[in-house]
Amino acid sequence: MEISRQRLIQRLENEKFDLLIIGGGATGAGIALDAVTRGLKVALVEREDFASETSSRSTKLIHGGVRYLEAAFKNLDKTEFSFVYEALHERAIMINQAPYLCSSLPILIPVYSQFQKLYYLSGLKIYD
C-alpha cells in the first residue's frame, strides 16, 4: 500500500501530534526515533528526500570539547570550564538514553616528549 504525498499532507493538517520535527536528516530521524520510543505521536517533515540536507553533511561526533578544557586551564576561564562540564553532562545523557545512536570512538594523540605525554595524560584524566 503506497501512501501519497498529498495524503500525508492531509494527515499533517487533520491530526494532532505531540511533536513536529522539521528536517529528516540523521539528527531529525534520531530525535523522532527517541520520541516514538517514549510513546509520543511524532510527525517528521522533510523538504527533499530524507537524509539529503545539512545534518547529513555535518559531523555526528558527540564530544565534550576537550579543546575548550585546555583553553579553560590556560586562561583560567571558568566559563570555558563550565561549557566543557555541561557538554560532557549532555553527552552522558545521550549515551545513557540513546545507546543505539552513540558509540565510542577511540582517538590517537601523537606525543613527542615526556612533557607532552604528561600534559595530555593529565588533561585527559581531568576530562574523563
C-alpha contacts under 8 A as a table, 3 or more apart, distances in Angstrom:
res1	aa1	res2	aa2	distance
3	I	7	R	6.61
3	I	8	L	7.12
4	S	7	R	5.24
4	S	8	L	6.47
5	R	8	L	5.11
5	R	9	I	6.25
6	Q	9	I	5.07
6	Q	10	Q	6.25
7	R	10	Q	5.05
7	R	11	R	6.35
8	L	11	R	5.03
8	L	12	L	6.41
9	I	12	L	5.06
9	I	13	E	6.35
10	Q	13	E	5.03
10	Q	14	N	6.08
11	R	14	N	5.16
11	R	15	E	5.52
12	L	15	E	5.80
12	L	16	K	7.64
12	L	43	A	7.42
17	F	20	L	6.78
17	F	40	L	7.91
17	F	41	K	5.22
17	F	42	V	5.68
17	F	43	A	6.44
18	D	40	L	5.82
18	D	41	K	5.17
18	D	42	V	6.01
19	L	40	L	7.17
19	L	41	K	6.58
19	L	42	V	4.96
19	L	43	A	6.35
20	L	42	V	6.00
20	L	43	A	4.87
20	L	44	L	6.00
20	L	45	V	7.71
21	I	24	G	7.76
21	I	28	G	6.31
21	I	31	I	7.89
21	I	32	A	7.10
21	I	42	V	7.48
21	I	43	A	6.18
21	I	44	L	4.77
21	I	45	V	6.33
22	I	28	G	7.02
22	I	44	L	6.05
22	I	45	V	5.13
22	I	46	E	6.21
23	G	27	T	7.96
23	G	28	G	5.43
23	G	29	A	7.96
23	G	44	L	7.00
23	G	45	V	5.89
23	G	46	E	4.83
23	G	47	R	7.40
23	G	50	F	7.89
24	G	27	T	7.35
24	G	28	G	4.90
24	G	29	A	5.46
24	G	44	L	6.51
24	G	45	V	6.34
24	G	46	E	5.14
24	G	49	D	7.96
24	G	50	F	4.94
24	G	51	A	5.71
25	G	28	G	5.31
25	G	29	A	5.93
25	G	50	F	5.90
25	G	51	A	3.91
25	G	52	S	6.62
25	G	53	E	6.49
25	G	54	T	7.27
25	G	55	S	5.28
25	G	56	S	5.52
26	A	29	A	5.19
26	A	30	G	5.92
26	A	51	A	6.22
26	A	55	S	6.01
26	A	56	S	5.99
27	T	30	G	5.11
27	T	31	I	6.17
27	T	55	S	6.24
28	G	31	I	5.11
28	G	32	A	6.09
28	G	44	L	7.51
29	A	32	A	5.00
29	A	33	L	6.08
29	A	44	L	7.73
30	G	33	L	5.10
30	G	34	D	6.14
30	G	101	L	7.26
31	I	34	D	5.13
31	I	35	A	6.08
32	A	35	A	5.11
32	A	36	V	6.08
32	A	42	V	6.48
32	A	43	A	7.93
32	A	44	L	6.98
33	L	36	V	5.23
33	L	37	T	6.22
34	D	37	T	5.25
34	D	38	R	6.52
34	D	98	A	7.29
35	A	38	R	5.10
35	A	39	G	6.64
35	A	40	L	5.53
35	A	41	K	7.80
35	A	42	V	7.09
36	V	39	G	5.06
36	V	40	L	5.06
36	V	41	K	6.47
36	V	42	V	6.59
37	T	40	L	7.42
46	E	49	D	6.77
46	E	50	F	6.29
48	E	52	S	6.66
48	E	53	E	7.75
49	D	52	S	5.56
50	F	53	E	7.87
51	A	55	S	7.37
51	A	56	S	5.47
52	S	56	S	6.24
53	E	56	S	5.74
53	E	57	R	6.91
54	T	57	R	5.21
54	T	58	S	6.29
55	S	58	S	5.03
55	S	59	T	7.69
62	I	91	R	6.22
62	I	102	C	7.86
63	H	66	V	7.83
63	H	87	A	7.23
63	H	88	L	7.16
63	H	91	R	6.74
64	G	84	V	5.64
64	G	85	Y	7.55
64	G	87	A	4.75
64	G	88	L	4.58
64	G	91	R	6.81
65	G	68	Y	5.26
65	G	69	L	6.60
65	G	83	F	7.98
65	G	84	V	5.56
65	G	87	A	7.00
65	G	88	L	7.90
66	V	69	L	4.99
66	V	70	E	6.55
66	V	84	V	7.20
66	V	124	L	7.88
66	V	127	Y	6.92
67	R	70	E	5.19
67	R	71	A	6.42
68	Y	71	A	4.94
68	Y	72	A	5.99
68	Y	80	E	5.84
68	Y	81	F	7.07
68	Y	83	F	7.65
68	Y	84	V	6.43
69	L	72	A	4.96
69	L	73	F	6.43
69	L	80	E	6.66
69	L	81	F	5.81
69	L	84	V	6.17
69	L	123	G	7.95
69	L	127	Y	7.50
70	E	73	F	5.37
70	E	74	K	6.13
70	E	123	G	7.39
71	A	74	K	5.05
71	A	75	N	5.83
71	A	76	L	7.80
71	A	77	D	7.40
71	A	80	E	6.98
72	A	75	N	5.44
72	A	76	L	5.32
72	A	77	D	4.57
72	A	78	K	6.47
72	A	79	T	7.52
72	A	80	E	4.95
72	A	81	F	5.27
73	F	76	L	4.87
73	F	77	D	6.69
73	F	81	F	7.85
74	K	77	D	7.84
77	D	80	E	5.52
77	D	81	F	6.56
78	K	81	F	5.02
78	K	82	S	6.06
79	T	82	S	5.05
79	T	83	F	6.20
80	E	83	F	5.03
80	E	84	V	6.43
81	F	84	V	5.17
81	F	85	Y	6.19
82	S	85	Y	4.99
82	S	86	E	6.08
83	F	86	E	5.25
83	F	87	A	6.12
84	V	87	A	5.07
84	V	88	L	6.08
85	Y	88	L	5.26
85	Y	89	H	6.18
86	E	89	H	5.01
86	E	90	E	6.22
87	A	90	E	5.13
87	A	91	R	6.12
88	L	91	R	4.95
88	L	92	A	6.15
89	H	92	A	5.16
89	H	93	I	6.40
90	E	93	I	5.08
90	E	94	M	6.34
91	R	94	M	5.14
91	R	95	I	6.16
92	A	95	I	5.11
92	A	96	N	6.08
93	I	96	N	5.17
93	I	97	Q	5.89
94	M	97	Q	5.16
94	M	98	A	5.39
94	M	99	P	7.21
94	M	102	C	7.34
95	I	98	A	5.50
95	I	99	P	5.02
95	I	101	L	7.85
95	I	102	C	5.78
95	I	103	S	7.66
96	N	99	P	5.99
98	A	101	L	5.49
98	A	102	C	6.59
99	P	102	C	5.04
99	P	103	S	6.93
100	Y	103	S	7.75
111	V	114	Q	7.90
111	V	116	Q	5.69
111	V	117	K	5.90
112	Y	116	Q	6.57
112	Y	117	K	7.70
113	S	116	Q	5.25
113	S	117	K	6.33
114	Q	117	K	4.96
114	Q	118	L	6.22
115	F	118	L	5.18
115	F	119	Y	5.95
116	Q	119	Y	4.81
116	Q	120	Y	5.99
117	K	120	Y	5.47
117	K	121	L	5.93
118	L	121	L	5.09
118	L	122	S	5.93
119	Y	122	S	5.51
119	Y	123	G	6.17
120	Y	123	G	5.06
120	Y	124	L	5.94
121	L	124	L	5.30
121	L	125	K	6.08
122	S	125	K	5.11
122	S	126	I	6.37
123	G	126	I	5.27
123	G	127	Y	6.19
124	L	127	Y	4.68
124	L	128	D	5.98
125	K	128	D	5.05
